[in-house]
Structure formats: C-alpha cells, structure tokens
Amino acid sequence: MNHAIIGVSIALVSLLCGCASVKGTQEKGNALAAKRLGADFVATPNSEQRYILYVKEEKPRQGTQPLSFFVYSMRADSVIYERTLESGTVRWHNATTLAITRIPGNITGDETSEQFTELYDLSTARILPK
C-alpha cells in the first residue's frame, strides 16, 4: 500500500514540476517577444504545445500589411525560426508546419492566395515543395 502512495506522489510531483517548467519557458518566450516585437504581439502555441508562434502585425501602410514573426521552441528554450514580410500572414498549418502567405503588391484576377503561400517545416527547417 505504501508503495502505491509513494508512486502516486512521485507521479504528481513530476507532473507539477513539468507544468511549472513549461510555464516558465512560456514566460521566457513572452518576454523575448515583448523585446523583439513590442507589446502588441499575438502568441499562438501549436497543437502539441512544443512551439509558440509569436506574431506582430503592424498597422497597414499604403496597401501593405507588414508582418514580423518568430517561432519559439519550448523544448530548446530558443527561437528556431524568424522572418519579416513586407505584406502577408502566417498561421499554423499543422503541429510542425507554418503556412506563410506573402501578399504581392498587384494581384491579377486569376491569382489565388495558394500561389503565394509556402509551407515551412520547422522539423526540417525547409520550405516544403508544392
């Protein structure tokens, strides 16, 4: 009986320490985002809670939507990808892939956003072929 109580206690302590560690790492990412992007950033974790996408959309100027973003790895406790676009959007495509859409200055009638979207795989650090 004592062994079961000890086992449950150890599991509970491990779980609590793990949660505190993730929260501390997330706070480091938030502090880094405030330093790099300013106060008005949006933080979006991926579905596995391993990465956080930090995005700063600046105020539109003359038809462009400037965008700065980076991905923070909670496991590595560091920035693993960073980019700035003159005009565009970024979102999670899946747990390890970003969908990055560059918005060109002039769009003709037959073009779609798919033509300007690239998928960036964080695990391989490469743009995926279409």
Steps between C-alpha positions, in 0.01 A plus 500: 500500500782740589666430165184606315479825699867572436457427128200732473685771695802479269278517191316803640822686584640424153184631337505821704868562426441444129212750496709759684784448253272552197348810658847641574614432145183662362566807713854518356352487150252776586779720637705441186199585282442825689866591445509408128145583391376757750196478724235422238585144399284190467626167639358179353630163621496205262267205562770306689598797720866461388527825306352847530445722196546867594358747248505879474277648233585863448250761396435490124684761297427575137337166425750278679456305823852471652550184703776387736496161669709234664455147632620423850581141595404422857721189499809680369409820689598706194381660177518246217358706211452871442380701202365839395272551201417825327141380481350166597356260754619197696315219679550143617440251216558203732702428815840561337421697184423868442287629211661829396315713247681786329259757360639658181444863408289428192271201471347413166152349477613140449739478797406337830655514846619140450751627243657727761495254791800291600515230764803517728582181694661580835629145551707508179549879483392496134225628277292205383457449125155568358 
